[in-house]
Amino acid sequence: MKITIARRQLRLVAAAVAALTLGLTGAASSPAATSATNSVAAGCPTAQLFATSNTAVITDPADPRLHTHLTRFDHEVRGIIRAHGSTPVASKLLQGVFWSGDLKQATYERSREFDINRVSRDGLNHMAGVIAKTYHQESVLTFRCLPRTSPETDALEIEAPGVSASALHDELVADPVARDKLGGGSVTVDGRLILIAPLADLPLAREFAAKLGVDWQKAQVHYGDREFVS
């Protein structure tokens, strides 16, 4: 993903298992959380991989590089996934917005989320490392869907409709706590927020999502293990 300090800010310490209890009363009301108490939430693939071929720092939302569909990149990454014995499922085009501590402003990134089945933890880590090196990325973000009660679960993924990249940008700039702790997030082309946060920051992530107009009753909450692979 981003090769600037914005991505490094996302390398937070993994949450303690005790943090599983934080904010779960509210999370349990969401569709995904209700079905994921002791199992992986419905609709969550074995793993997700977030990556890009971009190496530039983009601060202008009108930059034409933010309109690319990353079609060739999509085909190439799918090939890497297959070459490692795993199955690529869906691929979503994303508009990422991240906070740069160095630049003191929001940066943008066009990227893709790849859903993957038939992949182990070590296999996911290895292919993410290959992608990071092939496309000269500081790191590639991975997320493995796991039961909420798994000892490996250290993060959550919030997906919710009705959010634009401009709204994400404006709220990130306006909220110094969220931008420092969460670092940023992404939005699909059809306006669906994707926000991955440490489990310990669940209350903050939920509050930030609410500021974006997210209806928690309509949000999908997935639990799992996230890793930044270089």
C-alpha positions, -999 to +999 in steps of 0.1 A: +000+000+000+011+036+006+048+040+009+046+071+031+043+076+069+005+074+065+009+036+061+035+033+088+011+050+112-012+020+107+014-004+122-003-003+156+004-027+184-020-057+182-048-055+207-048-077+238-073-105+239-091-087+267-100-060+243-125-084+228-150-071+254-147-035+244-178-022+227-192-056+219-227-048+232-231-023+203-213-045+178-236-074+185-265-055+170-249-054+136-258-082+111-223-096+108-216-095+145-248-113+154-238-143+132-202-142+141-200-149+179-183-183+175-179-186+138-167-166+108-193-141+096-213-150+065-200-133+034-165-130+047-139-148+025-111-168+040-088-138+036-086-103+020-056-086+005-054-048+000-028-037-025-019-012-052+008-007-079+010+031-071+042+044-056+034+081-058+022+104-030-011+119-043-026+148-024-049+162-051-083+145-053-086+155-090-054+137-099-061+116-130-042+087-115-071+083-091-094+073-120-074+043-132-092+010-128-060-009-122-071-036-147-037-049-155-028-050-119-060-069-111-051-096-137-015-098-125-023-102-088-049-128-096-022-147-114+001-145-083-027-158-061-033-188-084+004-194-087+005-199-049-023-225-049-051-202-037-083-191-053-090-155-061-127-147-057-138-111-060-118-079-066-130-045-056-117-012-068-111+012-039-104+049-033-083+052-002-079+083+020-050+083+045-035+109+068+002+117+063+019+129+095+049+141+074+027+162+050+001+171+077-026+165+051-047+137+037-033+116+008-052+095-017-046+061-032-063+040-058-061+003-048-079-030-050-092-054-024-088-091-034-109-117-017-091-151-015-102-186-006-081-218+000-053-199+017-034-205+049-019-179+072+016-186+059+005-187+023-013-154+026+018-138+042+041-152+015+020-140-015+015-105+002+053-103+004+057-112-032+032-085-042+049-059-020+083-066-036+069-069-072+052-035-070+077-017-048+053-012-018+064-006+017+037-030+028+006-049+018-024-051+041-040-086+047-070-095+068-080-131+077-116-136+087-118-154+120-143-160+148-146-132+172-134-154+200-103-167+182-071-160+201-056-148+168-083-121+164-068-087+168-088-065+145-122-058+129-134-047+095-164-024+092-182-023+059-211+001+054-230+017+025-236+054+019-201+069+023-182+089-002-144+094-005-149+131-001-168+126+032-141+102+044-115+128+036-133+157+053-140+137+085-105+124+087-091+159+084-115+172+111-109+144+136-073+144+149-078+114+172-093+092+144-067+102+119-038+095+143-051+061+155-070+048+125-048+063+098-075+063+072-098+040+052-112+032+018-144+035-002-156+013-030-168+028-063-204+023-052-199+042-020-193+014+005-169+022+034-142-003+043-125+005+076-101-019+093-091-011+129-074-027+159-099-044+182-088-020+210-100+009+188-135-005+182-153+023+202-133+050+182-139+032+149-176+030+156-178+067+166-159+077+135-182+056+113-212+073+129-198+107+120-197+095+084-234+088+086-231+050+090-261+032+103-246+006+126-277-016+121-268-018+084-230-022+089-212-055+084-187-062+111-161-089+104-135-100+130-100-114+122-063-110+121-047-081+101-011-078+091+011-054+072+034-075+051+066-060+035 
